[in-house]
Amino acid sequence: MVYPKRRVARRILAYLRRIGHGPEQGVRQVYFGHIHRGFSGYRYRGLTFHNSPPAVRGHRFRLLEVAQDGALS
């Protein structure tokens, strides 16, 4: 099953808030390990989410590179 980006972002945001690391504390960019569909630049409730796709056959291998200031390179 592949979860929609919005559902993934909502769940991660809930987790970040539970541990005190949400947008209220200044977090703006969230990079996380693969789900079955890679994406980058997905905005949800004050955060921008980036996810690399899995490194398996049928998926384009792509590493997300991040500059020191948090901007995508």
Secondary structure by P-SEA (a helix, b strand, c coil): ccccaaaaaaaaaaaaaaacccccccccbbbbccccccccccccccbbbbbbccccccccbbbbbbccccccc
